[in-house]
Amino acid sequence: MNLNSYDVIILDCDGVVFDSNLLKVEAFKKALKHYPPSIVEEFSQYFQQNFGTSRYYLAKIFIQNFLKKDFTEKLYQQILNDYGENCILLYKETEFTNNFKSFLQYYKNKKLYIASGGDENELNEVFKMQNIHHYFDKIMGSPRKKTELINEVLMKNTGKKTIMIGDAKSDFLASQDNNIDFIYMRQYSLVKDTMEKLSQEYNFNIINNLGDLSE
């Protein structure tokens, strides 16, 4: 299977570029270490089931729905800052997903974009640190929603055939919102059962890792 018929390829980041999904769950748990363990564990399960959602939304959900406190900017920013610091550290340790580098070489003449739930400034820093930023036309992330990021790509590439590769429901829904094709990458996903059911319902393709697209 290959993507030679597409002009533009959009990738999610965690679980597609980096083997970082479980590390991000742990990073959020560390950011919340001062709170009751039972609440943090309950939130971690919610985080996994909604992986790919913006941290800006998740931090508000944690405060209001799990801690059941009134929203305060101070608490909100503290959680975001602690989580952001943990993410920078984890990206220094994490590895690329299987066959990611060969995928970049195979499709280096395509227009490549990142559309992630991760923080945009943080992602750009990490991609430069990993020396892969130059492969991409733009690296985009939160606080904007993923559907908005894909829409921006489409506005810049009017009439170009575009596809999204992701590993979570948020990736599929953003693709569907923008009426573009979607491929689910299974190997590192935290929501395999959910995504396989969606694939049966909506008939999108499933790959194990990016090496399946260089054949």
RAWO-V257193 format. One record per pair of residues at least 12 apart in sequence whose C-alpha atoms are under 6 Angstrom apart, sorted by the first residue. I is the first residue (numbers start at 1). J is the second residue. If there is no record, write none. Layout:
<<I & J> <I & J>>
This chain:
<<1 & 213> <1 & 215> <2 & 213> <2 & 214> <6 & 161> <6 & 162> <7 & 110> <7 & 160> <7 & 161> <8 & 111> <8 & 162> <9 & 112> <9 & 162> <9 & 163> <10 & 112> <10 & 113> <10 & 114> <10 & 164> <11 & 114> <11 & 164> <11 & 165> <12 & 114> <12 & 115> <12 & 116> <12 & 166> <13 & 116> <15 & 188> <17 & 96> <17 & 97> <18 & 95> <18 & 96> <18 & 97> <19 & 95> <19 & 96> <19 & 97> <27 & 86> <28 & 83> <31 & 82> <31 & 83> <52 & 117> <52 & 170> <53 & 117> <54 & 117> <54 & 142> <99 & 210> <99 & 211> <100 & 210> <112 & 136> <112 & 137> <113 & 136> <113 & 137> <113 & 138> <113 & 139> <114 & 139> <114 & 140> <115 & 140> <115 & 141> <115 & 149> <116 & 141> <117 & 141> <117 & 142> <118 & 141> <118 & 142> <119 & 141> <119 & 142> <120 & 140> <120 & 141> <120 & 142> <146 & 174> <147 & 174> <163 & 180> <163 & 181> <163 & 182> <164 & 182> <165 & 182> <165 & 183> <165 & 184> <166 & 184> <166 & 185> <167 & 184> <167 & 185> <167 & 189> <183 & 205> <183 & 206> <184 & 206> <185 & 206> <185 & 207> <185 & 208> <185 & 209> <186 & 208> <187 & 208>>
